Amino acid sequence: MKKFFSATLLMSSLLIPASQAGEIYNRRVEQQDRIAQGVASGSLRPWETAKIEREEGAINREIARDRFYHCGGLTPGERFRINHQLNSVSNQIYRYKHN
């Protein structure tokens, strides 16, 4: 029983980073959908779209760099920083779509 518990604990600890990485991926996909909807409806101007896309590109490069240095994973501090940056871009998308 003790071996089963330790194996279960090990497997669950391995799955946590994958789900957190999935959270970041899902946020990026949802933000791209919001941008596409704003472009289609005309609520985002071309220069606003370009600015948002540049910022998201910088975040994507940062994620790739962090994953490279940490063997495919992200540290809790990196996840916090990336979520903070994604929050900032999300707020910017909202402001641009509603101005």
N, CA and C atoms as a LAMMPS dump frame, in Angstrom:
ITEM: TIMESTEP
0
ITEM: NUMBER OF ATOMS
297
ITEM: BOX BOUNDS ff ff ff
-5.0000000000000000e+02 5.0000000000000000e+02
-5.0000000000000000e+02 5.0000000000000000e+02
-5.0000000000000000e+02 5.0000000000000000e+02
ITEM: ATOMS id mol type element x y z
1 1 1 N 0.821 -1.19 0
2 1 2 C 0 0 0
3 1 3 C 0.863 1.251 0
4 2 1 N 1.961 1.192 0.765
5 2 2 C 2.848 2.349 0.845
6 2 3 C 3.482 2.639 -0.512
7 3 1 N 3.855 1.586 -1.259
8 3 2 C 4.438 1.78 -2.583
9 3 3 C 3.415 2.387 -3.539
10 4 1 N 2.166 1.945 -3.441
11 4 2 C 1.119 2.486 -4.299
12 4 3 C 0.913 3.971 -4.022
13 5 1 N 0.892 4.349 -2.738
14 5 2 C 0.699 5.748 -2.367
15 5 3 C 1.849 6.612 -2.875
16 6 1 N 3.077 6.149 -2.723
17 6 2 C 4.226 6.942 -3.177
18 6 3 C 4.242 7.036 -4.704
19 7 1 N 3.846 5.974 -5.395
20 7 2 C 3.782 6.027 -6.856
21 7 3 C 2.689 6.982 -7.315
22 8 1 N 1.548 6.98 -6.619
23 8 2 C 0.453 7.894 -6.953
24 8 3 C 0.87 9.335 -6.708
25 9 1 N 1.552 9.565 -5.604
26 9 2 C 2.036 10.903 -5.291
27 9 3 C 3.031 11.382 -6.341
28 10 1 N 3.923 10.503 -6.77
29 10 2 C 4.903 10.857 -7.796
30 10 3 C 4.206 11.187 -9.11
31 11 1 N 3.24 10.377 -9.513
32 11 2 C 2.535 10.618 -10.772
33 11 3 C 1.742 11.922 -10.716
34 12 1 N 1.111 12.201 -9.585
35 12 2 C 0.34 13.439 -9.491
36 12 3 C 1.256 14.647 -9.51
37 13 1 N 2.455 14.547 -8.952
38 13 2 C 3.391 15.669 -8.992
39 13 3 C 3.915 15.893 -10.394
40 14 1 N 3.979 14.846 -11.206
41 14 2 C 4.409 15.006 -12.586
42 14 3 C 3.324 15.618 -13.454
43 15 1 N 2.062 15.428 -13.091
44 15 2 C 0.963 15.941 -13.893
45 15 3 C 0.656 17.409 -13.618
46 16 1 N 1.02 17.917 -12.481
47 16 2 C 0.705 19.307 -12.135
48 16 3 C 1.339 20.289 -13.121
49 17 1 N 2.64 20.186 -13.435
50 17 2 C 3.205 21.154 -14.381
51 17 3 C 2.54 21.097 -15.749
52 18 1 N 2.131 19.916 -16.191
53 18 2 C 1.479 19.816 -17.495
54 18 3 C 0.148 20.553 -17.496
55 19 1 N -0.601 20.445 -16.409
56 19 2 C -1.886 21.139 -16.368
57 19 3 C -1.685 22.644 -16.277
58 20 1 N -0.651 23.085 -15.572
59 20 2 C -0.387 24.513 -15.482
60 20 3 C 0.104 25.045 -16.813
61 21 1 N 0.886 24.253 -17.524
62 21 2 C 1.318 24.671 -18.849
63 21 3 C 0.113 24.741 -19.777
64 22 1 N -0.829 23.828 -19.609
65 22 2 C -2.054 23.851 -20.4
66 22 3 C -2.882 25.089 -20.123
67 23 1 N -2.85 25.555 -18.88
68 23 2 C -3.586 26.765 -18.518
69 23 3 C -3.045 27.967 -19.284
70 24 1 N -1.744 28.088 -19.345
71 24 2 C -1.128 29.207 -20.07
72 24 3 C -1.441 29.095 -21.557
73 25 1 N -1.34 27.875 -22.096
74 25 2 C -1.641 27.662 -23.509
75 25 3 C -3.094 28.045 -23.809
76 26 1 N -4.019 27.61 -22.951
77 26 2 C -5.44 27.922 -23.159
78 26 3 C -5.692 29.421 -23.112
79 27 1 N -5.037 30.12 -22.197
80 27 2 C -5.203 31.58 -22.117
81 27 3 C -4.73 32.236 -23.401
82 28 1 N -3.595 31.77 -23.925
83 28 2 C -3.067 32.368 -25.154
84 28 3 C -4.014 32.118 -26.323
85 29 1 N -4.588 30.924 -26.393
86 29 2 C -5.533 30.596 -27.467
87 29 3 C -6.792 31.447 -27.341
88 30 1 N -7.309 31.592 -26.122
89 30 2 C -8.52 32.397 -25.914
90 30 3 C -8.281 33.863 -26.27
91 31 1 N -7.095 34.371 -25.944
92 31 2 C -6.8 35.761 -26.29
93 31 3 C -6.69 35.928 -27.804
94 32 1 N -6.133 34.948 -28.492
95 32 2 C -6.074 35.023 -29.949
96 32 3 C -7.48 35.016 -30.542
97 33 1 N -8.369 34.233 -29.953
98 33 2 C -9.765 34.213 -30.411
99 33 3 C -10.429 35.567 -30.188
100 34 1 N -10.154 36.198 -29.048
101 34 2 C -10.728 37.518 -28.77
102 34 3 C -10.207 38.558 -29.765
103 35 1 N -8.933 38.458 -30.106
104 35 2 C -8.355 39.384 -31.082
105 35 3 C -9.01 39.176 -32.44
106 36 1 N -9.132 37.913 -32.848
107 36 2 C -9.752 37.616 -34.142
108 36 3 C -11.194 38.112 -34.19
109 37 1 N -11.926 37.957 -33.105
110 37 2 C -13.303 38.437 -33.056
111 37 3 C -13.341 39.955 -33.155
112 38 1 N -12.395 40.637 -32.499
113 38 2 C -12.328 42.096 -32.564
114 38 3 C -11.998 42.597 -33.952
115 39 1 N -11.118 41.886 -34.649
116 39 2 C -10.778 42.263 -36.023
117 39 3 C -11.986 42.048 -36.934
118 40 1 N -12.668 40.899 -36.76
119 40 2 C -13.817 40.587 -37.615
120 40 3 C -14.965 41.577 -37.404
121 41 1 N -15.156 42.01 -36.171
122 41 2 C -16.259 42.935 -35.906
123 41 3 C -15.885 44.387 -36.2
124 42 1 N -14.607 44.646 -36.374
125 42 2 C -14.166 46.002 -36.657
126 42 3 C -13.906 46.835 -35.413
127 43 1 N -13.992 46.225 -34.23
128 43 2 C -13.768 46.983 -33.001
129 43 3 C -12.282 47.167 -32.692
130 44 1 N -11.418 46.4 -33.347
131 44 2 C -9.973 46.585 -33.202
132 44 3 C -9.417 47.2 -34.479
133 45 1 N -8.721 48.293 -34.335
134 45 2 C -8.089 48.938 -35.482
135 45 3 C -6.808 48.19 -35.831
136 46 1 N -6.312 48.348 -37.047
137 46 2 C -5.091 47.631 -37.44
138 46 3 C -3.89 47.929 -36.541
139 47 1 N -3.709 49.187 -36.152
140 47 2 C -2.547 49.502 -35.314
141 47 3 C -2.696 48.916 -33.92
142 48 1 N -3.943 48.809 -33.42
143 48 2 C -4.174 48.194 -32.116
144 48 3 C -3.872 46.694 -32.18
145 49 1 N -4.325 46.075 -33.254
146 49 2 C -4.078 44.656 -33.441
147 49 3 C -2.58 44.383 -33.539
148 50 1 N -1.869 45.209 -34.285
149 50 2 C -0.426 45.017 -34.448
150 50 3 C 0.297 45.15 -33.107
151 51 1 N -0.106 46.12 -32.308
152 51 2 C 0.525 46.322 -31.007
153 51 3 C 0.289 45.123 -30.089
154 52 1 N -0.936 44.638 -30.046
155 52 2 C -1.263 43.487 -29.207
156 52 3 C -0.493 42.257 -29.682
157 53 1 N -0.447 42.051 -30.986
158 53 2 C 0.263 40.893 -31.536
159 53 3 C 1.757 40.959 -31.221
160 54 1 N 2.349 42.153 -31.268
161 54 2 C 3.768 42.302 -30.912
162 54 3 C 4.001 41.914 -29.456
163 55 1 N 3.113 42.372 -28.581
164 55 2 C 3.259 42.057 -27.16
165 55 3 C 3.073 40.566 -26.896
166 56 1 N 2.123 39.96 -27.572
167 56 2 C 1.932 38.522 -27.404
168 56 3 C 3.107 37.742 -27.974
169 57 1 N 3.676 38.227 -29.062
170 57 2 C 4.867 37.585 -29.616
171 57 3 C 6.029 37.625 -28.637
172 58 1 N 6.189 38.752 -27.941
173 58 2 C 7.251 38.869 -26.943
174 58 3 C 7.017 37.891 -25.793
175 59 1 N 5.763 37.747 -25.376
176 59 2 C 5.441 36.789 -24.307
177 59 3 C 5.727 35.372 -24.78
178 60 1 N 5.362 35.052 -26.019
179 60 2 C 5.606 33.708 -26.552
180 60 3 C 7.1 33.404 -26.61
181 61 1 N 7.904 34.387 -27.019
182 61 2 C 9.357 34.183 -27.056
183 61 3 C 9.916 33.987 -25.65
184 62 1 N 9.372 34.74 -24.698
185 62 2 C 9.807 34.611 -23.313
186 62 3 C 9.477 33.223 -22.761
187 63 1 N 8.281 32.732 -23.067
188 63 2 C 7.889 31.389 -22.63
189 63 3 C 8.819 30.348 -23.236
190 64 1 N 9.104 30.465 -24.518
191 64 2 C 9.986 29.511 -25.192
192 64 3 C 11.381 29.54 -24.565
193 65 1 N 11.876 30.735 -24.278
194 65 2 C 13.204 30.855 -23.666
195 65 3 C 13.21 30.228 -22.275
196 66 1 N 12.183 30.517 -21.478
197 66 2 C 12.117 29.959 -20.125
198 66 3 C 12.022 28.438 -20.163
199 67 1 N 11.231 27.912 -21.072
200 67 2 C 11.114 26.452 -21.19
201 67 3 C 12.432 25.828 -21.639
202 68 1 N 13.162 26.504 -22.492
203 68 2 C 14.457 25.998 -22.949
204 68 3 C 15.429 25.893 -21.776
205 69 1 N 15.473 26.914 -20.93
206 69 2 C 16.403 26.925 -19.808
207 69 3 C 15.995 25.998 -18.676
208 70 1 N 14.731 25.584 -18.631
209 70 2 C 14.254 24.723 -17.552
210 70 3 C 13.731 23.392 -18.08
211 71 1 N 14.331 22.889 -19.133
212 71 2 C 14.033 21.553 -19.671
213 71 3 C 12.543 21.35 -19.953
214 72 1 N 11.904 22.337 -20.533
215 72 2 C 10.511 22.205 -20.941
216 72 3 C 9.489 22.652 -19.926
217 73 1 N 9.908 22.989 -18.729
218 73 2 C 8.965 23.407 -17.698
219 73 3 C 9.112 24.883 -17.368
220 74 1 N 8.231 25.345 -16.526
221 74 2 C 8.28 26.725 -16.047
222 74 3 C 8.301 26.698 -14.523
223 75 1 N 9.089 27.577 -13.938
224 75 2 C 9.106 27.686 -12.484
225 75 3 C 7.849 28.423 -12.029
226 76 1 N 7.481 28.305 -10.763
227 76 2 C 6.309 29.044 -10.272
228 76 3 C 6.443 30.558 -10.484
229 77 1 N 7.635 31.089 -10.309
230 77 2 C 7.847 32.517 -10.527
231 77 3 C 7.638 32.912 -11.977
232 78 1 N 8.086 32.05 -12.886
233 78 2 C 7.888 32.33 -14.311
234 78 3 C 6.415 32.26 -14.677
235 79 1 N 5.7 31.263 -14.119
236 79 2 C 4.257 31.174 -14.392
237 79 3 C 3.54 32.412 -13.876
238 80 1 N 3.927 32.886 -12.683
239 80 2 C 3.318 34.087 -12.121
240 80 3 C 3.567 35.288 -13.027
241 81 1 N 4.814 35.457 -13.465
242 81 2 C 5.169 36.59 -14.325
243 81 3 C 4.431 36.525 -15.655
244 82 1 N 4.339 35.341 -16.245
245 82 2 C 3.657 35.177 -17.524
246 82 3 C 2.165 35.45 -17.367
247 83 1 N 1.561 34.945 -16.292
248 83 2 C 0.135 35.227 -16.057
249 83 3 C -0.105 36.71 -15.866
250 84 1 N 0.812 37.389 -15.179
251 84 2 C 0.695 38.838 -14.999
252 84 3 C 0.752 39.551 -16.351
253 85 1 N 1.667 39.139 -17.207
254 85 2 C 1.781 39.738 -18.543
255 85 3 C 0.546 39.438 -19.379
256 86 1 N 0.034 38.211 -19.289
257 86 2 C -1.18 37.868 -20.033
258 86 3 C -2.382 38.652 -19.527
259 87 1 N -2.434 38.921 -18.215
260 87 2 C -3.507 39.76 -17.67
261 87 3 C -3.431 41.159 -18.257
262 88 1 N -2.228 41.68 -18.365
263 88 2 C -2.033 43.019 -18.909
264 88 3 C -2.505 43.091 -20.369
265 89 1 N -2.135 42.091 -21.16
266 89 2 C -2.548 42.067 -22.567
267 89 3 C -4.063 41.878 -22.664
268 90 1 N -4.635 41.051 -21.786
269 90 2 C -6.08 40.842 -21.791
270 90 3 C -6.812 42.146 -21.502
271 91 1 N -6.335 42.898 -20.525
272 91 2 C -6.944 44.193 -20.219
273 91 3 C -6.808 45.16 -21.388
274 92 1 N -5.674 45.098 -22.064
275 92 2 C -5.46 45.969 -23.217
276 92 3 C -6.426 45.606 -24.354
277 93 1 N -6.636 44.327 -24.575
278 93 2 C -7.59 43.896 -25.592
279 93 3 C -8.976 44.441 -25.258
280 94 1 N -9.375 44.325 -23.997
281 94 2 C -10.691 44.824 -23.587
282 94 3 C -10.794 46.316 -23.823
283 95 1 N -9.785 47.079 -23.406
284 95 2 C -9.827 48.538 -23.587
285 95 3 C -9.914 48.915 -25.056
286 96 1 N -9.12 48.273 -25.9
287 96 2 C -9.145 48.597 -27.327
288 96 3 C -10.475 48.229 -27.967
289 97 1 N -11.066 47.114 -27.547
290 97 2 C -12.334 46.71 -28.15
291 97 3 C -13.494 47.585 -27.718
292 98 1 N -13.349 48.269 -26.579
293 98 2 C -14.448 49.063 -26.047
294 98 3 C -14.184 50.556 -26.049
295 99 1 N -13.265 51.026 -26.883
296 99 2 C -13.023 52.485 -26.924
297 99 3 C -13.833 53.153 -28.003
